[in-house]
Amino acid sequence: MQQRLWTGLLGLLVAVLLSVTLHTPSRAQTITVLALGDSLTAGYGLPRRDGFVPQMQAWLDQAGEAATIINGGVSGNTTRNGLARADRLLTADVDAMILALGGNDYLRGINPAVTRNNLDQILTLAAARDVPVLLVGIRAGDLHGTRYQTAFNDMYRGLAAEYRVPLVPTFYQGLLDAAGTQDRVRGYLQRDALHPNAEGVREIVDFLGPKMQTLIASAR
């Protein structure tokens, strides 16, 4: 009698465990994230291990996230170049995407309407393939005038609202937060005063890491 009772209880326990296993999403599922961008994503001027993607990968590994980041950054790329590559890079294996383009459009003074259209098409492609996106912008200064500045910065906010995707207004946010003042920003940049050094990338990654975790969760 006692043996039959224990056998019954054991069978019930196994059934419960199987039910939980079958109906609970596994965090062990590896999520593949495409980082589509330019030199900031590519890790320009840095040893490979110090670039954005390797440092972000290390951050996520340390946080226990089962995710793999594909470095889709190409130095000098504009949004037009990114659009030309997007269809090929957004394969069936890609579960989520960081879209971080626009810096070279700004530096070259490309019409914000053109830049917006290119980003719009990339976001449309991602939506059609059910790929969640974290949109990472670049905050324009007054290099091309205040009208250009306003149009460029509003572009990212408008796209984020239209596609209902999370927005980080500027790739440099973590670096800026760490610097605190404009005078200290230079210490986080390379000699060109444009690209972050290894420490600057580390601050950027620390800021973006939790947002990456949210993106990964949305792709599971």
NURO-882349 format. One record per residue (C-alpha): residue number from 1; residue in one letter; x, y, z. Coordinates in Angstrom, 2 decimals, decimal comma, always signed. Layout:
// NURO-882349
- NUM|A|X|Y|Z
...
This chain:
// NURO-882349
- 1|M|+0,00|+0,00|+0,00
- 2|Q|+2,74|+2,45|+1,00
- 3|Q|+4,79|+1,54|-2,09
- 4|R|+1,77|+2,18|-4,36
- 5|L|+1,24|+5,56|-2,64
- 6|W|+4,87|+6,63|-3,22
- 7|T|+4,70|+5,40|-6,82
- 8|G|+1,57|+7,46|-7,37
- 9|L|+3,07|+10,58|-5,81
- 10|L|+6,22|+10,18|-7,91
- 11|G|+4,14|+9,88|-11,07
- 12|L|+2,20|+13,01|-10,16
- 13|L|+5,43|+14,94|-9,50
- 14|V|+6,87|+13,91|-12,86
- 15|A|+3,65|+15,00|-14,61
- 16|V|+3,75|+18,40|-12,91
- 17|L|+7,40|+18,93|-13,79
- 18|L|+6,76|+18,00|-17,42
- 19|S|+3,83|+20,39|-17,57
- 20|V|+5,92|+23,27|-16,19
- 21|T|+8,76|+22,48|-18,59
- 22|L|+6,48|+22,36|-21,62
- 23|H|+4,56|+25,53|-20,81
- 24|T|+7,33|+27,77|-19,45
- 25|P|+9,51|+29,63|-21,99
- 26|S|+13,17|+28,70|-21,61
- 27|R|+15,66|+31,50|-20,92
- 28|A|+18,26|+29,15|-22,37
- 29|Q|+16,92|+29,88|-25,87
- 30|T|+19,66|+31,88|-27,57
- 31|I|+18,45|+35,10|-29,17
- 32|T|+20,35|+36,44|-32,19
- 33|V|+20,55|+40,24|-32,36
- 34|L|+21,71|+42,13|-35,43
- 35|A|+23,52|+45,40|-34,67
- 36|L|+23,02|+47,37|-37,89
- 37|G|+25,09|+50,53|-37,87
- 38|D|+28,19|+52,44|-38,90
- 39|S|+31,66|+52,97|-37,40
- 40|L|+30,25|+53,38|-33,89
- 41|T|+28,81|+49,88|-34,09
- 42|A|+31,77|+48,48|-36,01
- 43|G|+34,29|+49,55|-33,35
- 44|Y|+36,33|+51,93|-35,46
- 45|G|+39,86|+52,66|-34,19
- 46|L|+39,76|+50,08|-31,41
- 47|P|+41,18|+46,60|-30,84
- 48|R|+38,45|+44,12|-31,67
- 49|R|+37,78|+43,21|-28,02
- 50|D|+37,16|+46,88|-27,14
- 51|G|+34,54|+47,57|-29,82
- 52|F|+30,85|+48,05|-29,13
- 53|V|+29,67|+44,57|-30,12
- 54|P|+32,33|+42,57|-28,22
- 55|Q|+31,86|+44,70|-25,10
- 56|M|+28,07|+44,41|-25,33
- 57|Q|+28,38|+40,66|-25,84
- 58|A|+30,56|+40,42|-22,72
- 59|W|+28,05|+42,53|-20,75
- 60|L|+25,16|+40,29|-21,74
- 61|D|+27,17|+37,14|-21,01
- 62|Q|+27,98|+38,50|-17,56
- 63|A|+24,29|+39,24|-17,02
- 64|G|+23,40|+35,66|-17,89
- 65|E|+21,59|+36,51|-21,11
- 66|A|+21,55|+33,80|-23,77
- 67|A|+22,10|+36,11|-26,73
- 68|T|+24,49|+36,44|-29,65
- 69|I|+25,14|+39,79|-31,31
- 70|I|+26,02|+40,01|-34,98
- 71|N|+28,22|+42,98|-35,85
- 72|G|+26,46|+44,63|-38,78
- 73|G|+28,41|+47,87|-38,45
- 74|V|+30,36|+49,25|-41,42
- 75|S|+32,47|+52,39|-41,06
- 76|G|+31,27|+55,26|-43,23
- 77|N|+27,83|+53,81|-43,82
- 78|T|+24,89|+56,14|-44,27
- 79|T|+21,28|+55,09|-43,81
- 80|R|+21,17|+54,47|-47,57
- 81|N|+24,04|+51,98|-47,26
- 82|G|+22,35|+50,36|-44,27
- 83|L|+19,11|+49,99|-46,21
- 84|A|+21,00|+48,33|-49,07
- 85|R|+22,39|+45,75|-46,62
- 86|A|+19,33|+45,24|-44,44
- 87|D|+17,49|+42,71|-46,58
- 88|R|+20,56|+40,46|-46,77
- 89|L|+21,40|+40,76|-43,08
- 90|L|+17,89|+40,27|-41,70
- 91|T|+17,91|+36,52|-42,23
- 92|A|+15,50|+34,07|-40,65
- 93|D|+18,06|+33,51|-37,87
- 94|V|+17,84|+37,12|-36,64
- 95|D|+15,44|+37,53|-33,71
- 96|A|+15,97|+41,24|-32,89
- 97|M|+17,85|+44,27|-34,17
- 98|I|+19,61|+47,37|-32,90
- 99|L|+19,29|+50,05|-35,57
- 100|A|+22,00|+52,67|-35,06
- 101|L|+22,41|+54,67|-38,25
- 102|G|+22,31|+58,34|-39,16
- 103|G|+25,59|+59,78|-37,91
- 104|N|+27,19|+59,92|-41,35
- 105|D|+24,00|+61,36|-42,84
- 106|Y|+24,28|+64,21|-40,36
- 107|L|+27,99|+64,80|-40,97
- 108|R|+27,38|+64,95|-44,73
- 109|G|+24,36|+67,19|-44,41
- 110|I|+22,00|+64,74|-46,11
- 111|N|+18,40|+65,94|-46,15
- 112|P|+16,67|+64,60|-43,00
- 113|A|+13,68|+63,62|-45,14
- 114|V|+15,94|+61,27|-47,14
- 115|T|+17,47|+59,85|-43,96
- 116|R|+14,02|+59,35|-42,48
- 117|N|+12,81|+57,52|-45,57
- 118|N|+15,76|+55,13|-45,44
- 119|L|+15,24|+54,36|-41,76
- 120|D|+11,52|+54,00|-42,40
- 121|Q|+12,17|+51,31|-45,00
- 122|I|+14,51|+49,43|-42,67
- 123|L|+11,91|+49,51|-39,90
- 124|T|+9,22|+48,38|-42,34
- 125|L|+11,37|+45,43|-43,33
- 126|A|+11,98|+44,49|-39,69
- 127|A|+8,27|+44,75|-38,88
- 128|A|+7,38|+42,56|-41,86
- 129|R|+9,72|+39,89|-40,51
- 130|D|+8,44|+40,28|-36,95
- 131|V|+11,85|+41,45|-35,69
- 132|P|+11,67|+43,80|-32,67
- 133|V|+13,93|+46,84|-32,91
- 134|L|+15,81|+49,12|-30,54
- 135|L|+16,26|+52,40|-32,40
- 136|V|+19,44|+54,27|-31,43
- 137|G|+19,77|+57,78|-32,80
- 138|I|+22,37|+60,50|-33,05
- 139|R|+21,67|+63,92|-31,61
- 140|A|+22,36|+66,57|-34,24
- 141|G|+24,06|+69,83|-33,38
- 142|D|+23,76|+73,09|-35,29
- 143|L|+26,44|+72,22|-37,89
- 144|H|+23,89|+72,64|-40,69
- 145|G|+21,65|+75,19|-39,01
- 146|T|+18,88|+75,03|-36,46
- 147|R|+16,15|+74,01|-38,94
- 148|Y|+18,20|+71,01|-40,01
- 149|Q|+18,97|+70,21|-36,38
- 150|T|+15,31|+70,20|-35,38
- 151|A|+14,21|+68,13|-38,36
- 152|F|+16,96|+65,57|-37,83
- 153|N|+16,31|+65,09|-34,12
- 154|D|+12,53|+64,98|-34,56
- 155|M|+12,98|+62,28|-37,20
- 156|Y|+14,00|+59,63|-34,66
- 157|R|+11,20|+60,49|-32,25
- 158|G|+8,65|+60,35|-35,06
- 159|L|+9,81|+56,96|-36,31
- 160|A|+9,89|+55,49|-32,81
- 161|A|+6,32|+56,62|-32,22
- 162|E|+5,12|+55,43|-35,62
- 163|Y|+6,60|+51,96|-35,29
- 164|R|+6,15|+51,76|-31,52
- 165|V|+9,78|+50,85|-30,93
- 166|P|+11,94|+51,96|-27,98
- 167|L|+14,26|+54,88|-28,71
- 168|V|+17,64|+55,90|-27,35
- 169|P|+18,00|+59,48|-28,68
- 170|T|+21,78|+59,30|-28,95
- 171|F|+24,30|+56,48|-29,11
- 172|Y|+26,59|+58,52|-26,84
- 173|Q|+24,15|+58,77|-23,92
- 174|G|+26,07|+56,55|-21,50
- 175|L|+29,30|+58,33|-22,31
- 176|L|+27,70|+61,74|-21,77
- 177|D|+26,22|+60,62|-18,46
- 178|A|+29,60|+59,35|-17,27
- 179|A|+31,39|+62,54|-18,34
- 180|G|+28,92|+64,78|-16,58
- 181|T|+30,30|+67,95|-18,14
- 182|Q|+31,31|+68,85|-21,69
- 183|D|+34,90|+69,40|-20,58
- 184|R|+35,21|+65,77|-19,49
- 185|V|+33,68|+64,26|-22,64
- 186|R|+37,03|+64,40|-24,42
- 187|G|+38,45|+61,84|-22,01
- 188|Y|+36,06|+59,23|-23,35
- 189|L|+36,85|+59,83|-27,03
- 190|Q|+39,63|+58,87|-29,40
- 191|R|+41,96|+61,49|-30,90
- 192|D|+39,45|+62,31|-33,63
- 193|A|+37,10|+63,60|-30,89
- 194|L|+34,31|+61,68|-32,58
- 195|H|+34,62|+57,96|-31,86
- 196|P|+34,55|+56,62|-28,30
- 197|N|+37,65|+55,03|-26,82
- 198|A|+37,47|+51,72|-24,95
- 199|E|+36,33|+53,42|-21,73
- 200|G|+33,76|+55,43|-23,63
- 201|V|+32,37|+52,28|-25,21
- 202|R|+32,21|+50,68|-21,76
- 203|E|+30,01|+53,52|-20,50
- 204|I|+27,82|+53,32|-23,60
- 205|V|+27,41|+49,57|-23,10
- 206|D|+26,56|+49,96|-19,40
- 207|F|+23,79|+52,37|-20,37
- 208|L|+22,44|+50,31|-23,26
- 209|G|+22,77|+46,92|-21,56
- 210|P|+19,44|+46,98|-19,68
- 211|K|+17,68|+48,20|-22,84
- 212|M|+19,24|+45,32|-24,70
- 213|Q|+17,85|+42,95|-22,09
- 214|T|+14,37|+44,37|-22,69
- 215|L|+14,83|+43,93|-26,44
- 216|I|+15,96|+40,33|-25,96
- 217|A|+12,99|+39,61|-23,71
- 218|S|+10,62|+40,96|-26,36
- 219|A|+12,11|+38,56|-28,91
- 220|R|+11,57|+35,42|-26,82
